[in-house]
Amino acid sequence: MSDDTHPGTEEPNGFSRALLPAGLRDLLAPDAEIEAQGVETLMGVFSSHGYERVKPPLLEFEDSLLSGSGAAVAEQTFRLMDPDTHRMMGLRPDMTPQVARIAATRLVNAPRPLRLSYAGACVQVKGGSLSSDRQVSQAGIELLGEDSPEADAEIVAVGAEALSVLGLERISFDLTMPPLAPALIAEAGVAEAHRGALMRALDRKDAADVSRLGGRMAPILSELLLSAGPAARALEVLRAQPLPPGARALSDRLAETVSAIERAAPGLRLTIDPIEFRGWRYHTGVCVTVYAAGRHEELGRGGRYLGGNNEPACGLTLRTEALLRAAPPRPSRPRLLVTREADPALLARLRAEGFATVATAGAAGEAEARRLHCTHLLRGDAPVAL
Amino acid sequence: MSDDTHPGTEEPNGFSRALLPAGLRDLLAPDAEIEAQGVETLMGVFSSHGYERVKPPLLEFEDSLLSGSGAAVAEQTFRLMDPDTHRMMGLRPDMTPQVARIAATRLVNAPRPLRLSYAGACVQVKGGSLSSDRQVSQAGIELLGEDSPEADAEIVAVGAEALSVLGLERISFDLTMPPLAPALIAEAGVAEAHRGALMRALDRKDAADVSRLGGRMAPILSELLLSAGPAARALEVLRAQPLPPGARALSDRLAETVSAIERAAPGLRLTIDPIEFRGWRYHTGVCVTVYAAGRHEELGRGGRYLGGNNEPACGLTLRTEALLRAAPPRPSRPRLLVTREADPALLARLRAEGFATVATAGAAGEAEARRLHCTHLLRGDAPVAL
């Protein structure tokens, strides 16, 4: 132990005990409580729509953790050896593949559609492009065994309701259809060698290069590139394009999904970026990213994919710490200073009324109350605000 | 993908995707939800006594995770290399050392006593002697900066109240004073070489060997060995023994703590095992183990220790999955089958009344309701029980 100017924070070798690895953080009061209450609020909404909570473990054998949809996050996974079996385990970077595993194994005989919810912490080797956080807390839902616009819409509508209950009202759901751009490129008559360059041009939204490299699809791709924005306008542009049959089917499905969302969650702010495909590695249909209006931070994402046994599935995963930063602040419990000699029945009643009773061994006066960050003192049987 | 008799559970190489490493489990419905609600119930009680929630990360540099009280669990810690710094990180096996770190660093200037609460998952290399679980969910409290019988008693009383709110009424708190046996052995006049054998004899409660190896303290150690049981009787035996001064001070402190617990939580079932010291590696005063009456499973444990900068501290950590197994079952939300065309306002009202609305794309008849494990059907605007 050292006695230098920052007691407790410095070891003799100069190593700071307060230092955490990059992207890992302590949440303190009141943030840790606000986040936990927010998660339970979300889970309560999910439960009210029939989503049943599952809790997979933090670690699994990597063969199961990284199979199927999990393969997309293999390079983001910390690995550990199981001393019992000498097989490699992974620390989960994402819960969706775990939930898909549960659906395909222990719940393979459960009736479909199967609705599952989950909440927990995930750890990634490196922070994402949007955030340096390496530990990410997720809360989400997965709907397995139904491939329909209504199922895609349910995920969005339930997510929107959960965010609204949290107090996040100005939310934007940004829809994409990741297979659409590849379907167009396949019909563009572009040499295999040039497809990569076209994909990259689409990826960075470079209109000049898309026009130059897009082959037969250059006019359509250029129109779609410009159509990103409010859903109604983007769908109008899509309808007006002479799309090849595969792309037309995808476009129709996107339009049906928007209609279903509008029925299930009227007034929701929807945008569409029709040619966006980046980062949706295991997704096979409509995908969605959730933003708080006016903030750049992503609150969550989801979409359609294939679960175990190629079962159709869709889901939405919210990042709970990001929600916390975007949600309006909540009042915390008022703190009432009490002595340990106070009547236990009185204190129990005051706690039931919402006070935190903070016991002191000292004199329960105003100075002690302020020192312990209390908001109230007990005068007789009554709490008095400071 | 295979098409054998257990679709989804077997890969072509015969590896079962359902297999998890020993000691790691999926919690399914309703257990995962019951556990999560139980944790929030516990945390609500902790909060009502002024304990403020913190959330340390799953991983830390091992220098910080395993310093101080964390050293006791070093061999139970999975280690990982941080690719950024090439320093070793540990996956937390226990949250108490993390909370002590927060108290000694970021909260070093917060007023004392400092009351902190926490809940989260921990991972241990091997399951403990009491359970094969390697992932353990904890929920606990730590009270830092006060060394008094009242502080020890507060931890026990708050824990007992939390368990009672969970519906666990028949709880036993088993108290120990781990420094007492070493204090007696130090005065026994036993050769250094024989102390280990005496410790082991005490550890396995071998009265004959304790009597044979106990030196000057043999009569006292033998009496104390037999006194384990209800607190009042054990304290009577302790009072009657001619203890050396160090041991007497420890015995007096134990008696004062029992008195303080009886004031703070009247009627609590307390036992004392005065010479128990096993497994309390970083504890320096009164310790407690919590059992549900009639069950052998440990629900939690805690006690007094030294935090960072040798700050006096005490805490209690509950094992939330063990609580779930011991708690009375709770009614789950009734499930109401609905169609996606049903009136959204009606469904919102029914959810607010406590129903889970389970949407189906099919006909919302009784057969479909039973297939989806629903308990209710909608007839007109009214839910009807099946």
HADDOCK unambig.tbl for C-alpha pairs under 7 A between the chains (distance, minus, plus):
assign (segid A and resid 1 and name CA) (segid B and resid 309 and name CA) 6.26 0.50 0.50
assign (segid A and resid 8 and name CA) (segid B and resid 104 and name CA) 5.23 0.50 0.50
assign (segid A and resid 8 and name CA) (segid B and resid 105 and name CA) 5.64 0.50 0.50
assign (segid A and resid 8 and name CA) (segid B and resid 308 and name CA) 6.21 0.50 0.50
assign (segid A and resid 8 and name CA) (segid B and resid 309 and name CA) 5.80 0.50 0.50
assign (segid A and resid 9 and name CA) (segid B and resid 104 and name CA) 6.93 0.50 0.50
assign (segid A and resid 9 and name CA) (segid B and resid 105 and name CA) 5.00 0.50 0.50
assign (segid A and resid 17 and name CA) (segid B and resid 64 and name CA) 5.23 0.50 0.50
assign (segid A and resid 18 and name CA) (segid B and resid 105 and name CA) 5.60 0.50 0.50
assign (segid A and resid 18 and name CA) (segid B and resid 106 and name CA) 6.89 0.50 0.50
assign (segid A and resid 20 and name CA) (segid B and resid 60 and name CA) 5.90 0.50 0.50
assign (segid A and resid 20 and name CA) (segid B and resid 61 and name CA) 6.54 0.50 0.50
assign (segid A and resid 21 and name CA) (segid B and resid 60 and name CA) 6.39 0.50 0.50
assign (segid A and resid 21 and name CA) (segid B and resid 61 and name CA) 6.51 0.50 0.50
assign (segid A and resid 24 and name CA) (segid B and resid 57 and name CA) 6.00 0.50 0.50
assign (segid A and resid 25 and name CA) (segid B and resid 56 and name CA) 6.63 0.50 0.50
assign (segid A and resid 25 and name CA) (segid B and resid 57 and name CA) 5.88 0.50 0.50
assign (segid A and resid 26 and name CA) (segid B and resid 55 and name CA) 5.61 0.50 0.50
assign (segid A and resid 26 and name CA) (segid B and resid 56 and name CA) 4.34 0.50 0.50
assign (segid A and resid 26 and name CA) (segid B and resid 57 and name CA) 5.98 0.50 0.50
assign (segid A and resid 27 and name CA) (segid B and resid 54 and name CA) 5.59 0.50 0.50
assign (segid A and resid 27 and name CA) (segid B and resid 55 and name CA) 4.83 0.50 0.50
assign (segid A and resid 27 and name CA) (segid B and resid 56 and name CA) 6.26 0.50 0.50
assign (segid A and resid 28 and name CA) (segid B and resid 53 and name CA) 6.67 0.50 0.50
assign (segid A and resid 28 and name CA) (segid B and resid 54 and name CA) 4.53 0.50 0.50
assign (segid A and resid 28 and name CA) (segid B and resid 55 and name CA) 6.42 0.50 0.50
assign (segid A and resid 29 and name CA) (segid B and resid 52 and name CA) 5.86 0.50 0.50
assign (segid A and resid 29 and name CA) (segid B and resid 53 and name CA) 5.70 0.50 0.50
assign (segid A and resid 29 and name CA) (segid B and resid 54 and name CA) 6.02 0.50 0.50
assign (segid A and resid 32 and name CA) (segid B and resid 53 and name CA) 5.71 0.50 0.50
assign (segid A and resid 32 and name CA) (segid B and resid 54 and name CA) 5.35 0.50 0.50
assign (segid A and resid 32 and name CA) (segid B and resid 55 and name CA) 5.67 0.50 0.50
assign (segid A and resid 33 and name CA) (segid B and resid 53 and name CA) 5.57 0.50 0.50
assign (segid A and resid 47 and name CA) (segid B and resid 356 and name CA) 6.40 0.50 0.50
assign (segid A and resid 48 and name CA) (segid B and resid 351 and name CA) 5.70 0.50 0.50
assign (segid A and resid 48 and name CA) (segid B and resid 355 and name CA) 6.33 0.50 0.50
assign (segid A and resid 48 and name CA) (segid B and resid 356 and name CA) 4.09 0.50 0.50
assign (segid A and resid 48 and name CA) (segid B and resid 357 and name CA) 6.23 0.50 0.50
assign (segid A and resid 49 and name CA) (segid B and resid 356 and name CA) 5.06 0.50 0.50
assign (segid A and resid 49 and name CA) (segid B and resid 357 and name CA) 4.89 0.50 0.50
assign (segid A and resid 49 and name CA) (segid B and resid 358 and name CA) 5.83 0.50 0.50
assign (segid A and resid 50 and name CA) (segid B and resid 335 and name CA) 6.89 0.50 0.50
assign (segid A and resid 50 and name CA) (segid B and resid 356 and name CA) 4.94 0.50 0.50
assign (segid A and resid 50 and name CA) (segid B and resid 357 and name CA) 5.81 0.50 0.50
assign (segid A and resid 50 and name CA) (segid B and resid 358 and name CA) 5.09 0.50 0.50
assign (segid A and resid 52 and name CA) (segid B and resid 29 and name CA) 5.87 0.50 0.50
assign (segid A and resid 53 and name CA) (segid B and resid 28 and name CA) 6.67 0.50 0.50
assign (segid A and resid 53 and name CA) (segid B and resid 29 and name CA) 5.72 0.50 0.50
assign (segid A and resid 53 and name CA) (segid B and resid 32 and name CA) 5.72 0.50 0.50
assign (segid A and resid 53 and name CA) (segid B and resid 33 and name CA) 5.57 0.50 0.50
assign (segid A and resid 54 and name CA) (segid B and resid 27 and name CA) 5.60 0.50 0.50
assign (segid A and resid 54 and name CA) (segid B and resid 28 and name CA) 4.54 0.50 0.50
assign (segid A and resid 54 and name CA) (segid B and resid 29 and name CA) 6.02 0.50 0.50
assign (segid A and resid 54 and name CA) (segid B and resid 32 and name CA) 5.36 0.50 0.50
assign (segid A and resid 55 and name CA) (segid B and resid 26 and name CA) 5.61 0.50 0.50
assign (segid A and resid 55 and name CA) (segid B and resid 27 and name CA) 4.85 0.50 0.50
assign (segid A and resid 55 and name CA) (segid B and resid 28 and name CA) 6.43 0.50 0.50
assign (segid A and resid 55 and name CA) (segid B and resid 32 and name CA) 5.68 0.50 0.50
assign (segid A and resid 56 and name CA) (segid B and resid 25 and name CA) 6.63 0.50 0.50
assign (segid A and resid 56 and name CA) (segid B and resid 26 and name CA) 4.35 0.50 0.50
assign (segid A and resid 56 and name CA) (segid B and resid 27 and name CA) 6.27 0.50 0.50
assign (segid A and resid 57 and name CA) (segid B and resid 24 and name CA) 6.00 0.50 0.50
assign (segid A and resid 57 and name CA) (segid B and resid 25 and name CA) 5.88 0.50 0.50
assign (segid A and resid 57 and name CA) (segid B and resid 26 and name CA) 5.99 0.50 0.50
assign (segid A and resid 60 and name CA) (segid B and resid 20 and name CA) 5.89 0.50 0.50
assign (segid A and resid 60 and name CA) (segid B and resid 21 and name CA) 6.39 0.50 0.50
assign (segid A and resid 61 and name CA) (segid B and resid 20 and name CA) 6.54 0.50 0.50
assign (segid A and resid 61 and name CA) (segid B and resid 21 and name CA) 6.51 0.50 0.50
assign (segid A and resid 64 and name CA) (segid B and resid 17 and name CA) 5.21 0.50 0.50
assign (segid A and resid 80 and name CA) (segid B and resid 80 and name CA) 6.99 0.50 0.50
assign (segid A and resid 104 and name CA) (segid B and resid 8 and name CA) 5.06 0.50 0.50
assign (segid A and resid 104 and name CA) (segid B and resid 9 and name CA) 6.83 0.50 0.50
assign (segid A and resid 105 and name CA) (segid B and resid 8 and name CA) 5.55 0.50 0.50
assign (segid A and resid 105 and name CA) (segid B and resid 9 and name CA) 4.92 0.50 0.50
assign (segid A and resid 105 and name CA) (segid B and resid 18 and name CA) 5.61 0.50 0.50
assign (segid A and resid 106 and name CA) (segid B and resid 18 and name CA) 6.89 0.50 0.50
assign (segid A and resid 111 and name CA) (segid B and resid 371 and name CA) 6.48 0.50 0.50
assign (segid A and resid 111 and name CA) (segid B and resid 372 and name CA) 5.94 0.50 0.50
assign (segid A and resid 308 and name CA) (segid B and resid 8 and name CA) 6.08 0.50 0.50
assign (segid A and resid 309 and name CA) (segid B and resid 1 and name CA) 6.17 0.50 0.50
assign (segid A and resid 309 and name CA) (segid B and resid 8 and name CA) 5.77 0.50 0.50
assign (segid A and resid 335 and name CA) (segid B and resid 50 and name CA) 6.88 0.50 0.50
assign (segid A and resid 351 and name CA) (segid B and resid 48 and name CA) 5.69 0.50 0.50
assign (segid A and resid 355 and name CA) (segid B and resid 48 and name CA) 6.34 0.50 0.50
assign (segid A and resid 356 and name CA) (segid B and resid 47 and name CA) 6.39 0.50 0.50
assign (segid A and resid 356 and name CA) (segid B and resid 48 and name CA) 4.07 0.50 0.50
assign (segid A and resid 356 and name CA) (segid B and resid 49 and name CA) 5.05 0.50 0.50
assign (segid A and resid 356 and name CA) (segid B and resid 50 and name CA) 4.93 0.50 0.50
assign (segid A and resid 357 and name CA) (segid B and resid 48 and name CA) 6.22 0.50 0.50
assign (segid A and resid 357 and name CA) (segid B and resid 49 and name CA) 4.89 0.50 0.50
assign (segid A and resid 357 and name CA) (segid B and resid 50 and name CA) 5.81 0.50 0.50
assign (segid A and resid 358 and name CA) (segid B and resid 49 and name CA) 5.81 0.50 0.50
assign (segid A and resid 358 and name CA) (segid B and resid 50 and name CA) 5.08 0.50 0.50
assign (segid A and resid 371 and name CA) (segid B and resid 111 and name CA) 6.49 0.50 0.50
assign (segid A and resid 372 and name CA) (segid B and resid 111 and name CA) 5.94 0.50 0.50
